Amino acid sequence: MITYHIKSLLRSLQKQKTNAVVNILGLALGLGITLLIWIFVLHELSYDTFITDHDRIYRVHSQAVLGPGEPQEIPTAMFPIGEWTRREHPGVEDMVRFSSYYSSPEIIFRDESTVLPGIKFADENFFSFFGLELLTGQPEEVLSEPASIVISESTAARLAEEPLDVLYEVIHIQDQNYQITGIFKDLPDNTHLEFNAVSHHDNLPDMIKEGGLNFFTYLKVTPGADIAGIQQYMDETLADHVQTNPRYEGMTFHVAHRLMNIGDIHLRSNLIWEMKEGGSWQSVLVFSLLSVFILFVAIINYVNLATARSMLRAKEIGVRKVSGASRGNLIRQIMTESFLTVLLALVVAIVLAEIFSVWFSQILGIPLNLSTLLSTGGLLVILMILAVTGLLSGLYPAFYLSSFNPVRTLKGEVVRGKAGQRFRQALVVFQFTITIFVISSLVVMTRQLHYIQNRDLGFDQEEVIILENLSGGLWQSFQSVRARLESIPRVVSTGGANFIYGGTTNVSLISELGTEYDSGVLADVVTVDHGFLDVMGVDLVDGRNFHAGSEMDVQSALILNETAVRALGFEDPLGKQLDVVNIQGPLIGVISDFHMKSLHQPIEPLVLNYAQMGFPHIYLKAAPGEFAPLMGDITDALQEFDPNYTPNIRFLDETIALLYQQERRATSLLSTGAILAFVISLLGVYGLAAFAAERRVKEMGIRIVLGASIRQLLWKYNRESVILAVLSMLIAWPIAWLAMDRWMSGFAFTVSINPLWFILPGVLILVSGAVIISIQTHLAFKNNPVEALRHE
Amino acid sequence: MIKTVELSKVFRTEEVETTALNQVSFEIREGEFVAVMGPSGCGKSTLLNILGLLDNPSGGQYHFLDEQVANYTEKQRANLRKRNIGFVFQNFNLIDELSVFENVELPLIYLGYSASERKQRVEEVLEQMQIMHRRNHFPLQLSGGQQQRVAVCRAVVAKPHIILADEPTGNLDSTHGDEVMHLLEELNKNGTTIIMVTHSQRDASYAQRIIRLFDGQIVTEDKSTEFVLTAAAAQ
C-alpha cells in the first residue's frame, strides 16, 4: 500500500510541478531552519550532561549582602562550608571545591618559560567527582600529593612534542615545583567548566581559604535529597561560624546559599566570575519559538495549497469512493501523502541545513554539527518534527477532501465550500501575522542595537587599545613600561587600570567620612593611574586629575563621577572627605558620567583611586593609521621588559561590541527567520495565486466579454489579499509592540519606537502579495481568456 | 435482488425544495438488464446514486439483497457497495495519475486483496476485455473507447453482483459505443445484473426492460417506447 501511495504521490508531484516546488521548497526552508535551531537548542541543553550523576550535582552560590541594597549573587562559596555540609548533612554524599589563584602565571618547563592560564586548585577527588576522563593516571590518585598537577591534553601538546612524555616531569610555577601526575582529556565544548591544569588547594596561601567567597563548591546530593533543607543548613552553619569567630567581629557579613543544578548553570546562572560566558535560556526560548513560527508558516502553505487544489482531486476522491474506498481509507491515503511530502522536504531540509550550517554557526557563535541529529535527542527531535509537521499538514486536507460527496464530484460539480475558504483565509492571516510580527520585531531590535552601538558613551572609543593581563615582570616595572610605550611615535597616551572595559569591578560602600553608615551608596571602585582619563577622553568637570607620581594622591585622593556626587547629595563636592573601605581621603575631582558597562545597565556611582604600579591592564590611545606596524612596535616594546610575554591586545570598540553579542546573534538569527518567513509566505501567495488564475480563466473570459478592463480585474483579484493583509497588520502590531516593549525593558537606555517600524513590514507584505497576484492576473489576461470560453 | 418501495428524494437548498424522486416503487431481479430512461432532470441519476448506495433516499424503502438499506450510514453503505456494485460512468472517471493496471486494481485494494491475487485478477479481466496490451498506459494516452473499456474492467474486476452504468456510451462515437454495449451484454449473459441510465434508444434496446421516469415518477415499466401515464391512470 505504501509503495502505491509513493508512486501516486510522485506522479502527481511530477504532473503539478509549480505546486510541487512551492510545497516542498516551502516546507524544506521551514524544516531546514527548524533543524538548525534545534541543533543549537540541543547543544545548549546538553551542557554538563556528560558529567557523571549530573542530575545530583549542585553548585553552591552565595548571595552576599554588602551594605544596603540588593544582595549580590556569586557562583562561589567560602572554603569550609562545603566540607562541613558533606560531613554533617545526610543529604550530601560528596563534595569538591576549587579556586583560581593566578590568572596567567609564568611557568618554567624544561628550562623554557611560558604562561599557563586557567590553573585551578582543588580537592583531591576533583577528577573522580566529575567523572572526567584521564589519558593517564588514576582519578583517585593524581592529586593525592599536594605538589602534583594534572594538565590538559592540549596543554601537554603545547609543552612537548610527545604529550604523554611530560608525565612525572616538573613544572615550575611562581617559585614552586609541581610534578605532572596525570593528563586529562580536553573538556568538551558543552560544559561551564574551564581550566587547563588542576593542582591541590594545599598550595594556596591561607588567606584565600580563610576569608572571602573564593571557592567554586559542588555538592553531590543523595537521590531525592531536600535541596531547600541543605541550603538552610548551610546558611545556619555559616551564620553560627560568623557569630562565634572573632575574625568577623564588627563586620556586616551575611551570606545566603543557593544550590544550582550543574545542568542549569550554562543557561540560568550567568553570574560574575563564571568560568566562561554562559548561554541564555531566553535565547533558547526565543529561537525555539522562532523555529515553531517559521514551521507554522510553511505548514500553512502546504495546507492551503492542498485544500485549494482540492477541486483537482475531487474527481479522484470520488472515483476512489465508488471503487470502495471508505473515508478512513482516504484519510489514511492523504495523511500518508502528507507524511511522504514532509519526508521528502526533510531530506531537502537536511541538505539545506548542511549547506548553511557553517554560516549559522557563525551567527550563533557555537560550532553546529549536523551529526548531533544522529544522537538519541536529535533523532527524537527529527521524529517529533516529522510527526508534528506531517500531522498538521495532512489533518485538515485529509478530513476536508475525504468529506466530498462522490455523486457531486463525479458529475464535475465544483466543490467550493464556504467553510473551506474561510479556513484558508484564516490561515493566510495567521501566516501574514507571523511574518509581520517577525519583521517588525527585527526592525525594532536592529534600531535598538544601532542606537546602543552609536550612543555617546561619554568617552572616545576610537583608536583605544587594551593590553590585557600583563605578566608579573611587566607589573613590576609598570611606569617604565608606560614610558617606553609612549616613546612609540604613534602612541598618543597610555594609562593603567585594574578593570577590563565592560567586565566586573569591585563594588563597595562609599560615604562621607564621619557620617552614618546608612547614608553611604554602593559604587564601583576602580584603580587607575594619572594617564587613564586622558586615554579614554573622559571630561573632568570639576577639580583635578591625579598628579603623576604623587605619593599623597596614591594614599588618599579620590575622584567621583557625577552620578556618585548626586547620589551622595554633595552640593559642593570638592574637598569632601570620603570613606571607601581601605581609603580615606579628599575628593579631588569630579568626572562626567561615562558608560563603563553595557547599556543594559544604568550608569552607577563610580569612584576612582590612584596607584602607580601593579596594573594588570594598560589602556593605550593611538594616532589614526594602520594597526599592524603599531602592534609590532608594541610587542617589541613589551618584550624588552619580558621576552616571553605575548601581548593580549584588544580594541576598545571591539570590546564594546562584544557586550552586545547576544543581541547581535539574536538579530542575525531573526533576520534569517524574517527573510524565511517572508519568502515562504510569498511562496504560498504565489502558489495560491497561480492556482486561482488557472481556475479563473473562464471567469475572466466572461468578465472581459462583458467589458471588464484589466484594472478592474486587478482590483477584483487583489481585494481579498489586501483585506487579509490589513487584518494581519491589525493583529500583528499590538503583539509585536508588546513583545518589543518587553525586550527593550532589558536595556537601561532605549531608542524611542517609531510607528513606521511596524507599518512598513505590513505594507511590504501587502505590496508584495499584490505584485504577485497582479503579475499572475496579468499573465492570464495576456493569454486571452476569451479563447477559453470557446473550449468550454 | 433490488426492491424499492415508495422511494423519494428531496433536495433542499436555502430557498428551494426540489423533489427529484417521488414515491418510486419497482423491483429488479437477479440477472436482469434494465435501462432507465427519461428526459434530463427526471431523476435518473438520482435514482442510480441511491441504487448504487452513493446516496440515501429521503423517504421510502430500499431493499438491496434483501436488506433494508435506506437508512444505512456512509460507512455501512461503503462496505456493502464495495463488495457488490460496480460503476461505469459517462465520462469514464479514471484517475489520470494511475496506469490502466492500477486503475483496474483500485477496487481490489480497498477489498484487501493481496498483491499477487490482484495481479492475477486484473490481468484476467484486462485479457478478457482485450486491453491487456495497454496495461502500462495512462488514461490520457487512450482513446475514449479504450478508456471506457478500462472503466468496465474496473467495474467488474471485483466480480460484483450488479453493475450500474450511467450513460456509458454518452461520450463515445457509435462504433465505440456499440463495443461497450456488447461488453455489457456479455457480462449480463454471464449472470451480472445491469442497471443502465441512458438517453439512447439504441442502447436501451440491449436491455430486457426499460423503466421510464418523468418528473421523479415512474411512468412506464416495459419495453414499449410509448409514454403511458400509468401513474396518472391509476388515480
Contacts between the chains, C-beta under 8 A, distances in Angstrom:
chain1	res1	chain2	res2	distance
A	1	B	109	7.2
A	4	B	102	7.7
A	4	B	109	7.1
A	7	B	102	7.9
A	8	B	97	5.4
A	8	B	98	6.5
A	8	B	102	7.9
A	11	B	97	4.3
A	11	B	98	7.9
A	12	B	97	5.1
A	15	B	96	7.6
A	15	B	97	6.5
A	315	B	93	6.4
A	315	B	95	7.7
A	316	B	95	5.0
A	316	B	97	7.5
A	318	B	93	7.0
A	319	B	93	4.9
A	319	B	94	7.3
A	319	B	95	5.6
A	319	B	106	7.5
A	320	B	95	7.6
A	320	B	106	6.8
A	320	B	110	7.7
A	321	B	54	7.7
A	321	B	78	7.3
A	322	B	52	7.3
A	322	B	54	6.6
A	322	B	81	7.4
A	322	B	87	4.8
A	322	B	93	7.8
A	323	B	82	7.3
A	323	B	87	7.9
A	323	B	106	4.4
A	323	B	107	4.5
A	323	B	110	6.2
A	323	B	154	6.8
A	324	B	78	6.9
A	324	B	81	6.4
A	324	B	82	2.6
A	324	B	83	7.8
A	324	B	106	7.8
A	324	B	107	5.0
A	324	B	110	3.8
A	324	B	111	6.2
A	324	B	158	7.4
A	325	B	78	7.5
A	325	B	82	7.8
A	325	B	106	8.0
A	325	B	110	5.0
A	326	B	75	6.3
A	326	B	78	4.7
A	326	B	79	7.3
A	326	B	110	7.4
A	327	B	74	6.8
A	327	B	75	7.3
A	327	B	78	7.5
A	329	B	110	5.9
A	405	B	55	7.9
A	406	B	54	5.7
A	407	B	45	7.9
A	407	B	49	4.7
A	407	B	54	4.9
A	407	B	55	5.6
A	410	B	89	6.3
A	410	B	91	8.0
A	410	B	93	5.7
A	411	B	45	7.5
A	412	B	91	7.3
